[in-house]
Amino acid sequence: MVRRALFASLALAPATILLHVLAHPGSTVDFVLAAISLVPLAWLIGEATEHAAEHTGPGIGGFLNATFGNAPELIIALLAINEGLTEVVRGSLTGSVIGNLLLVLGASLLAGPSGPLDRWSSFLSFGAIGLALLLFLVPAVPAWDGDPDRDLVVELSIPVSLVLLVVYLVTTVYSLRRHHSLHIATGAEISGWSLRTALGALAVATVATAFVAEILVGSLEEFADTAGLTDFFVAAVIVAIVGNAAEHGGAVVVAYRGKVKLAAEIALASAAQVAVFLIPAVVLISWLIDPLALGFRFVELAVLGGALAVTALSLWGGYASKARGAILVAAYAVVVVLFYLAGDRSL
């Protein structure tokens, strides 16, 4: 019954897009409909990822979900850059990493059973995010005094982005080879969708998610003004959650079905991919539109470092439990309060 309802609710996405284009119902209606439409799309991405993982193993399955799930974030970031919303872009990207580490992973651990995790894979993701955090300081520190989008900060962002992309390429190739070998060694029995069907569903759901998320982001500023929220809070919390809708739903769904190892792979792979791939990719592609500087605020990087430390300590033993999930979700609640109190950057 629930599966049928979710399949039927997939029609909300095209209906929302058509209503937005043809009827122009207003920002509030756009926001609510887009937010509701993202729920079944996130479920479909989680469903397709679970079936794909039967062919590839949890490690590669998590990589596939992170890749497809982060596509809307890339589109959202480039659209915001085109509109000159650089603070929104930076806040949404750091907020995305933090959200995956604390909210998505924490909710997954709460939804799923206790059990072992892939400790090696987890700490590979932690290491990649930690390296990215250190490199972000290179352009961010000069940005703390003066215009964060000035030429110096932009120029420092380029080599940092190139280094991160090289790190992403090396770690991804190594990690995928390892997971492929482990999956072959297990000789797992494959049932359910074919790999082609699962990947096709992932692609269709990702494209639909991108369009719906664009509608939601387009209505966020007016919606936020009505709610009395700052642009930074909207970017670091609301836009980040919207952009991560696929990972949110996908990870929680597969965790609830007992596959907590795959759920953790989804959350951590997505966080690492945003840090070492999506952020530098946005910087380099932005040169075709309007160069983006990695002039992150102190509060963003400090909170990111704290989130990384809390998550690493919680998973140090390589074991999932509801108590650890509760700690991560509580930590994210603290982050939301901090971002609310931080306000917009004062120039």
C-alpha positions in Angstrom: 0.0 0.0 0.0 2.7 2.4 0.9 4.8 1.6 -2.2 1.7 2.1 -4.4 1.1 5.5 -2.8 4.7 6.5 -3.3 4.7 5.4 -6.9 1.4 7.3 -7.5 2.8 10.4 -5.8 5.6 10.6 -8.3 3.1 12.3 -10.5 3.4 15.3 -8.2 6.7 16.3 -9.8 5.5 16.9 -13.4 2.3 18.4 -12.0 4.3 20.9 -9.9 6.5 21.8 -12.9 3.5 22.3 -15.2 1.6 24.4 -12.6 4.7 26.6 -12.0 5.2 27.2 -15.8 1.5 27.6 -16.8 -0.3 29.0 -13.8 2.4 30.9 -11.8 0.7 30.2 -8.4 3.1 32.3 -6.3 6.1 31.6 -4.1 4.3 30.0 -1.2 2.4 27.5 -3.3 5.5 26.8 -5.4 7.6 26.2 -2.2 5.1 23.8 -0.6 4.3 21.8 -3.7 8.0 21.5 -4.6 8.9 20.4 -1.1 6.2 17.7 -1.1 7.2 16.6 -4.6 10.8 15.9 -3.5 9.7 13.2 -1.1 8.6 10.6 -3.6 11.5 11.5 -5.9 13.9 10.9 -3.0 12.2 7.6 -2.3 12.7 6.5 -5.9 16.4 7.4 -5.8 16.7 5.3 -2.7 14.8 2.4 -4.2 16.9 2.5 -7.4 20.1 2.7 -5.5 19.2 -0.3 -3.3 18.6 -2.4 -6.5 21.8 -1.1 -8.1 23.8 -2.0 -4.9 22.8 -5.6 -5.4 24.9 -5.6 -8.5 27.7 -3.4 -7.3 27.9 -3.8 -3.5 27.2 -1.1 -0.8 30.3 1.0 -1.4 29.7 1.5 -5.1 26.0 1.8 -4.4 26.7 4.7 -2.1 28.9 6.3 -4.7 26.1 6.0 -7.3 23.6 7.6 -4.9 25.9 10.4 -4.0 26.7 11.1 -7.7 23.0 11.2 -8.8 21.9 12.9 -5.6 24.4 15.7 -5.8 23.5 16.6 -9.4 20.6 18.9 -8.3 23.0 20.7 -6.0 25.3 21.5 -8.9 22.4 22.8 -10.9 21.1 24.9 -8.0 24.6 26.3 -7.4 25.2 27.4 -11.0 21.7 29.0 -11.2 22.4 30.9 -8.0 25.8 32.1 -9.3 24.1 33.3 -12.5 21.9 35.4 -10.3 24.9 36.8 -8.3 24.0 34.9 -5.1 27.5 33.9 -4.1 26.8 33.9 -0.4 23.9 31.6 -1.0 26.1 29.2 -3.0 28.8 29.0 -0.4 26.4 28.6 2.5 24.5 25.9 0.7 27.6 23.9 -0.2 29.1 23.9 3.3 25.6 23.3 4.7 25.3 20.3 2.4 28.5 18.7 3.8 27.4 19.3 7.4 23.8 18.1 6.7 25.1 14.8 5.3 27.5 14.2 8.2 25.0 14.9 10.9 21.4 15.0 9.7 21.4 12.3 7.0 23.7 9.9 8.7 22.1 10.5 12.1 18.6 9.9 10.8 19.8 6.8 9.0 21.3 5.3 12.1 18.0 6.1 14.0 15.9 4.4 11.3 18.1 1.4 10.9 19.2 -1.5 13.1 22.5 -1.7 15.0 25.3 -3.3 13.2 28.9 -3.0 11.8 29.9 -0.4 9.3 32.7 -0.3 6.8 35.2 1.5 9.1 37.9 1.9 6.4 35.5 3.5 3.9 34.1 5.8 6.6 37.5 7.1 7.6 38.5 7.6 4.0 35.5 9.9 3.7 36.5 11.7 6.9 40.1 12.1 5.7 38.9 13.6 2.4 36.6 16.1 4.2 39.4 17.0 6.6 41.8 17.7 3.8 39.2 19.8 2.0 38.6 21.8 5.2 42.3 22.6 5.6 42.6 23.7 1.9 39.5 25.8 2.2 41.4 27.9 4.8 43.8 29.1 2.1 41.2 31.4 0.3 38.9 31.7 3.3 41.3 33.4 5.7 42.0 36.4 3.4 38.2 36.7 2.8 37.5 37.2 6.5 38.8 40.8 6.1 37.3 42.7 3.2 35.3 41.6 0.1 35.1 37.8 0.0 34.6 37.9 -3.8 37.6 40.0 -4.6 40.2 38.9 -7.2 42.8 37.6 -4.7 40.3 35.2 -3.1 39.1 34.0 -6.5 42.7 33.4 -7.6 43.5 31.4 -4.5 40.4 29.3 -5.0 41.6 27.9 -8.4 44.7 25.9 -7.2 42.7 24.7 -4.2 40.0 23.4 -6.4 42.4 21.7 -8.8 44.1 19.9 -5.9 40.8 18.7 -4.5 39.7 17.3 -7.9 42.9 15.3 -8.1 42.4 14.0 -4.6 38.8 13.1 -5.5 39.9 11.2 -8.7 42.6 9.2 -6.9 40.5 8.3 -3.8 37.4 7.4 -6.0 39.3 5.1 -8.3 41.0 3.3 -5.4 37.8 3.1 -3.4 35.7 1.7 -6.2 38.3 -0.9 -7.1 38.3 -2.0 -3.4 34.5 -2.2 -3.2 34.3 -4.1 -6.5 36.7 -6.7 -5.3 34.9 -7.1 -2.0 31.6 -7.4 -3.7 32.9 -10.1 -6.1 34.4 -12.0 -3.1 31.0 -12.1 -1.3 29.3 -13.7 -4.3 26.0 -12.1 -3.3 22.8 -13.4 -4.9 21.2 -10.7 -7.2 17.4 -10.2 -7.2 15.0 -7.4 -8.1 15.7 -4.7 -10.8 18.3 -5.1 -13.4 21.3 -2.7 -13.2 20.1 -1.0 -16.4 16.6 -0.4 -15.0 18.0 0.9 -11.7 20.4 3.3 -13.4 17.7 4.5 -15.7 15.4 5.2 -12.7 18.2 7.0 -11.0 18.8 9.2 -14.0 15.1 10.1 -14.5 14.6 10.8 -10.8 17.7 13.0 -10.7 16.5 15.1 -13.7 13.1 15.6 -12.2 14.6 16.4 -8.8 16.7 19.1 -10.4 13.7 20.8 -12.0 11.6 20.6 -8.8 14.5 21.8 -6.6 15.0 24.8 -9.0 11.4 25.8 -8.5 11.8 25.5 -4.7 15.0 27.6 -4.6 13.4 30.2 -6.9 10.7 30.7 -4.3 12.9 30.5 -1.2 14.0 34.1 -1.0 10.4 35.5 -0.9 9.4 32.6 1.4 12.3 33.4 3.7 11.5 37.1 3.8 8.0 36.3 4.8 9.4 34.0 7.6 12.0 36.6 8.7 15.0 34.4 8.0 18.5 35.6 6.8 19.9 34.6 3.4 22.7 32.7 5.1 20.3 30.6 7.2 18.2 29.9 4.1 21.3 28.8 2.2 23.1 26.8 4.9 20.0 25.0 6.2 17.0 25.1 3.9 18.7 25.1 0.5 21.2 22.5 1.7 18.4 20.2 2.9 16.5 20.7 -0.3 19.6 19.9 -2.4 20.2 16.8 -0.3 16.6 15.5 -0.5 17.8 12.5 -2.5 20.4 11.5 0.0 18.0 12.2 2.9 15.3 10.0 1.6 17.5 7.4 0.0 19.7 6.8 3.1 16.8 6.6 5.5 14.8 4.3 3.3 17.6 1.7 2.9 18.5 2.0 6.6 14.9 1.3 7.6 15.0 -1.8 5.4 18.0 -3.0 7.4 20.8 -2.0 5.1 22.5 0.4 7.5 25.9 -0.1 6.0 24.6 1.1 2.6 22.9 4.0 4.3 26.1 5.1 5.9 27.9 4.8 2.6 25.3 7.1 1.0 25.6 9.8 3.6 29.4 9.8 4.0 30.1 9.4 0.2 27.8 12.3 -0.4 29.5 14.5 2.2 32.9 13.7 0.8 31.8 14.2 -2.8 30.5 17.6 -2.1 33.7 18.6 -0.3 36.3 17.3 -2.8 34.3 17.3 -6.0 31.2 19.4 -6.1 32.7 22.5 -4.5 35.8 22.6 -6.7 33.7 21.7 -9.8 31.3 24.6 -9.1 34.4 27.0 -8.7 35.8 25.9 -12.1 32.6 25.9 -14.0 31.6 29.3 -12.5 34.3 30.8 -14.7 31.9 30.4 -17.6 29.3 32.5 -15.7 30.8 34.6 -12.9 33.9 33.4 -11.0 33.1 32.1 -7.6 35.5 32.5 -4.7 35.8 30.1 -1.8 35.5 32.9 0.7 33.8 30.8 3.3 32.9 32.5 6.6 34.6 31.5 9.9 31.4 30.2 11.3 30.9 27.9 8.3 34.4 26.3 8.6 34.3 26.1 12.4 31.0 24.3 12.3 32.2 22.0 9.5 35.2 21.1 11.6 33.0 20.4 14.6 30.6 18.3 12.6 33.5 16.2 11.2 34.9 15.7 14.7 31.6 14.6 16.2 30.8 12.2 13.4 34.3 10.6 13.4 34.2 10.1 17.1 30.7 8.7 17.0 31.7 6.1 14.4 35.2 5.5 15.7 34.4 1.9 16.6 32.9 1.2 13.2 29.4 0.3 14.6 26.0 1.8 14.0 23.4 2.3 16.8 20.4 4.4 17.5 22.2 6.2 20.3 24.9 7.4 17.9 22.2 8.5 15.5 20.5 10.5 18.2 23.9 12.2 19.0 24.4 13.2 15.4 20.8 14.6 15.0 21.1 16.5 18.2 24.4 18.0 17.0 22.7 19.1 13.8 20.0 20.8 15.9 22.8 22.8 17.6 24.2 23.7 14.1 20.8 25.0 13.0 20.7 27.3 16.1 24.2 28.5 15.5 23.5 29.3 11.8 20.3 31.2 12.8 22.3 33.3 15.3 25.1 33.9 12.9 23.1 36.2 10.6 24.3 37.5 7.3 28.0 38.4 6.7 28.7 42.0 7.6 30.9 43.7 4.9 
